[in-house]
């Protein structure tokens, strides 16, 4: 009888190990723009328990990976101002292009995609064991005059141009 329990237990462990684990899940991204086009980005997310352990024991450096990934994607330096197990705040200089002067000023944000993150993740050996979701459920771009653009579950965020209220 003990052998049967042992075999059933081993089969359960094997089935559990073969299942893809839910990993990083992006909940929201809020990009708040300043008058000169600098951005403060706030990402809210969830980590799996294994990822939380890796971060706790400093086996992984997600803040460094985030910084490197953003710098490669945007082609400019960024600063990770805060990083926790559920959020990250990043300052991105010159994120939006500012044009005009006086009472007629506009800001234009670049188009960006989250698919590059998934492509980069697929290069790692452990990629087949996890199923991360890098596309935020809600992406919000907030302009200095309070105007907002909101996207739901969008992998590709288009360029947004907005004339600022005087």
C-alpha positions as CSV (number, residue, x, y, z in Angstrom):
1,X,0.0,0.0,0.0
2,X,2.9,2.4,0.8
3,X,4.3,1.8,-2.7
4,X,1.0,2.9,-4.2
5,X,1.0,6.1,-2.2
6,X,4.6,6.7,-3.1
7,X,3.9,6.2,-6.9
8,X,0.8,8.4,-6.7
9,X,2.8,11.1,-4.9
10,X,5.6,10.9,-7.5
11,X,3.1,11.2,-10.3
12,X,1.5,14.2,-8.7
13,X,4.9,15.9,-8.3
14,X,5.8,15.1,-11.9
15,X,2.5,16.5,-13.1
16,X,3.0,19.6,-11.0
17,X,6.5,20.1,-12.3
18,X,5.4,19.7,-15.9
19,X,2.7,22.4,-15.7
20,X,3.8,25.8,-16.8
21,X,4.1,28.2,-13.9
22,X,2.4,31.6,-13.9
23,X,5.2,34.1,-13.7
24,X,5.4,37.9,-14.0
25,X,2.0,39.5,-14.7
26,X,1.9,43.2,-15.5
27,X,-1.2,44.8,-14.0
28,X,-0.8,48.5,-14.9
29,X,1.6,51.0,-16.4
30,X,1.1,54.7,-15.8
31,X,3.4,57.1,-17.7
32,X,3.2,60.7,-16.4
33,X,4.7,63.3,-18.6
34,X,6.2,66.6,-17.6
35,X,6.1,69.8,-19.6
36,X,9.6,69.1,-21.1
37,X,8.8,65.6,-22.2
38,X,10.4,63.7,-19.3
39,X,8.4,60.8,-18.0
40,X,7.8,59.1,-14.7
41,X,6.7,55.5,-15.4
42,X,5.0,53.4,-12.6
43,X,4.6,49.7,-13.3
44,X,2.4,47.6,-11.0
45,X,2.8,43.8,-11.4
46,X,2.7,40.5,-9.6
47,X,5.5,38.0,-9.2
48,X,5.1,34.3,-8.7
49,X,6.3,32.9,-5.4
50,X,9.4,31.5,-7.0
51,X,10.3,34.9,-8.5
52,X,9.7,36.6,-5.1
53,X,12.1,34.1,-3.5
54,X,14.7,34.8,-6.2
55,X,14.4,38.6,-5.7
56,X,14.4,38.2,-1.9
57,X,17.7,36.2,-1.9
58,X,19.0,38.4,-4.7
59,X,19.4,35.5,-7.1
60,X,17.7,37.8,-9.7
61,X,18.1,41.5,-10.3
62,X,14.9,42.6,-12.0
63,X,15.6,46.3,-11.4
64,X,18.9,46.0,-13.3
65,X,17.2,43.9,-16.0
66,X,14.4,46.5,-16.3
67,X,17.0,49.4,-16.5
68,X,19.0,47.6,-19.2
69,X,15.9,46.6,-21.2
70,X,14.5,50.1,-21.2
71,X,17.8,51.7,-22.1
72,X,18.2,49.2,-25.0
73,X,14.7,49.8,-26.2
74,X,14.7,53.6,-25.9
75,X,18.3,54.3,-26.7
76,X,18.8,56.6,-23.7
77,X,19.7,56.3,-20.0
78,X,16.9,55.7,-17.5
79,X,16.9,55.7,-13.7
80,X,15.1,53.1,-11.7
81,X,13.9,55.3,-8.7
82,X,12.0,52.6,-6.8
83,X,11.7,48.8,-7.0
84,X,9.6,46.5,-4.9
85,X,8.1,43.0,-5.2
86,X,5.0,44.6,-6.7
87,X,6.0,47.8,-8.4
88,X,8.8,49.7,-10.2
89,X,9.2,53.5,-10.8
90,X,11.4,54.7,-13.6
91,X,12.4,58.1,-14.7
92,X,12.8,58.4,-18.5
93,X,14.4,61.7,-19.7
94,X,13.1,63.1,-23.0
95,X,10.5,60.3,-23.4
96,X,8.1,62.6,-25.3
97,X,9.0,65.1,-28.0
98,X,8.0,68.7,-27.1
99,X,7.2,71.2,-29.8
100,X,5.9,74.7,-30.1
101,X,6.2,77.6,-27.7
102,X,4.1,79.9,-25.5
103,X,0.4,78.9,-25.5
104,X,0.8,76.4,-28.4
105,X,2.8,73.5,-27.1
106,X,2.4,69.9,-27.9
107,X,3.9,66.6,-26.6
108,X,4.3,63.5,-28.8
109,X,5.0,60.2,-27.2
110,X,6.8,57.4,-29.2
111,X,5.1,54.2,-30.1
112,X,6.3,51.3,-28.1
113,X,5.6,47.6,-27.8
114,X,5.8,44.9,-25.1
115,X,6.5,42.1,-27.5
116,X,10.2,42.7,-27.5
117,X,10.3,41.7,-23.8
118,X,8.6,38.4,-24.6
119,X,11.0,37.8,-27.5
120,X,14.0,38.4,-25.2
121,X,12.5,36.1,-22.5
122,X,12.1,33.3,-25.1
123,X,15.9,33.1,-25.4
124,X,16.3,31.8,-21.9
125,X,16.4,28.0,-21.2
126,X,13.6,28.3,-18.5
127,X,11.2,30.1,-20.9
128,X,9.2,27.0,-21.6
129,X,8.5,26.5,-17.9
130,X,6.9,29.9,-17.2
131,X,4.2,31.9,-18.9
132,X,4.8,35.6,-18.1
133,X,2.4,38.3,-19.3
134,X,4.3,41.5,-20.0
135,X,1.4,43.4,-21.5
136,X,-0.2,45.5,-18.8
137,X,-4.0,45.2,-18.2
138,X,-4.2,49.0,-18.2
139,X,-1.7,51.4,-19.8
140,X,-2.3,55.1,-19.1
141,X,-0.4,58.1,-20.5
142,X,-1.0,61.2,-18.5
143,X,-0.1,64.7,-19.9
144,X,0.8,67.7,-17.8
145,X,-2.6,69.3,-18.4
146,X,-4.4,66.3,-17.1
147,X,-5.4,64.8,-20.5
148,X,-5.1,61.0,-20.4
149,X,-5.0,58.2,-22.9
150,X,-5.9,54.7,-21.7
151,X,-5.3,51.4,-23.4
152,X,-6.6,48.0,-22.2
153,X,-4.5,44.8,-22.8
154,X,-2.6,46.3,-25.7
155,X,0.8,44.9,-26.6
156,X,1.5,47.8,-29.0
157,X,1.0,51.3,-27.8
158,X,0.7,53.9,-30.7
159,X,2.3,57.3,-30.8
160,X,0.1,59.8,-28.9
161,X,0.2,63.5,-29.9
162,X,-1.6,66.1,-27.6
163,X,-1.7,69.9,-27.7
164,X,-1.4,71.0,-24.1
165,X,-4.1,73.3,-22.7
166,X,-2.8,76.8,-22.0
